[in-house]
């Protein structure tokens, strides 16, 4: 039975970027790893849900249920979800396994890879304004407890991956080597999120 690791964090903080990169490394080492990206599941398993608190919690419940149903086929399942409520994090799993991908709103507005922050900060009444962006004009409860906090506005991509890799290796019962030791991987291709 695979270990299920829930992530939480604001849109654009680096949840999927980190999950995909560390999953790739762990697959090279022979582990079976599944990345469950919240954006994907919003368009499939959870496409009937909106953004009310009840719908957000149901979104997490469904994805967690899917992770549990698939856990026999994987060593590790990474659930990269915004998951803005403590109750949702409880649904997602054990707080000791929670990875909080933390990033300041200032940095997220600079990154804004999806254009969401730009739209959330438009004046009220603007036809393109987003009124339910988590952390801006919708709730994001600061996690009361997390097994790992990665501050992607402070740490480099490589530092973040090293930290996540060490944490995950311990959770799947193996070592805690640095992310780049075995293959000398260089993530300077982006160096940032």
ChimeraX attribute file (.defattr): number of C-alpha atoms within 10 A of each C-alpha:
attribute: neighborCount
match mode: 1-to-1
recipient: residues
	/A:1	12
	/A:2	18
	/A:3	20
	/A:4	25
	/A:5	24
	/A:6	28
	/A:7	26
	/A:8	28
	/A:9	26
	/A:10	23
	/A:11	23
	/A:12	24
	/A:13	26
	/A:14	25
	/A:15	27
	/A:16	22
	/A:17	15
	/A:18	22
	/A:19	23
	/A:20	19
	/A:21	14
	/A:22	22
	/A:23	21
	/A:24	16
	/A:25	19
	/A:26	19
	/A:27	13
	/A:28	10
	/A:29	10
	/A:30	9
	/A:31	15
	/A:32	16
	/A:33	24
	/A:34	23
	/A:35	18
	/A:36	21
	/A:37	20
	/A:38	20
	/A:39	14
	/A:40	11
	/A:41	16
	/A:42	15
	/A:43	11
	/A:44	10
	/A:45	13
	/A:46	19
	/A:47	11
	/A:48	10
	/A:49	15
	/A:50	13
	/A:51	13
	/A:52	11
	/A:53	14
	/A:54	11
	/A:55	14
	/A:56	18
	/A:57	21
	/A:58	17
	/A:59	25
	/A:60	27
	/A:61	17
	/A:62	16
	/A:63	22
	/A:64	21
	/A:65	14
	/A:66	13
	/A:67	24
	/A:68	15
	/A:69	11
	/A:70	14
	/A:71	18
	/A:72	12
	/A:73	13
	/A:74	16
	/A:75	18
	/A:76	25
	/A:77	23
	/A:78	25
	/A:79	27
	/A:80	26
	/A:81	24
	/A:82	27
	/A:83	27
	/A:84	23
	/A:85	19
	/A:86	17
	/A:87	12
	/A:88	21
	/A:89	25
	/A:90	14
	/A:91	19
	/A:92	27
	/A:93	15
	/A:94	15
	/A:95	18
	/A:96	13
	/A:97	20
	/A:98	23
	/A:99	26
	/A:100	25
	/A:101	25
	/A:102	19
	/A:103	20
	/A:104	14
	/A:105	18
	/A:106	11
	/A:107	14
	/A:108	20
	/A:109	16
	/A:110	10
	/A:111	15
	/A:112	17
	/A:113	12
	/A:114	10
	/A:115	11
	/A:116	17
	/A:117	24
	/A:118	14
	/A:119	17
	/A:120	20
	/A:121	16
	/A:122	14
	/A:123	11
	/A:124	11
	/A:125	8
	/A:126	11
	/A:127	9
	/A:128	13
	/A:129	17
	/A:130	18
	/A:131	15
	/A:132	13
	/A:133	19
	/A:134	19
	/A:135	18
	/A:136	15
	/A:137	12
	/A:138	14
	/A:139	13
	/A:140	18
	/A:141	14
	/A:142	14
	/A:143	18
	/A:144	8
	/A:145	16
	/A:146	17
	/A:147	13
	/A:148	18
	/A:149	19
	/A:150	21
	/A:151	17
	/A:152	23
	/A:153	19
	/A:154	13
	/A:155	15
	/A:156	17
	/A:157	21
	/A:158	20
	/A:159	19
	/A:160	21
	/A:161	23
	/A:162	19
	/A:163	19
	/A:164	21
	/A:165	25
	/A:166	16
	/A:167	19
	/A:168	24
	/A:169	17
	/A:170	12
	/A:171	17
	/A:172	14
	/A:173	9
	/A:174	11
	/A:175	13
	/A:176	16
	/A:177	15
	/A:178	17
	/A:179	22
	/A:180	16
	/A:181	9
	/A:182	10
	/A:183	8
	/A:184	9
	/A:185	11
	/A:186	10
	/A:187	15
	/A:188	10
	/A:189	6
	/A:190	10
	/A:191	11
	/A:192	14
	/A:193	18
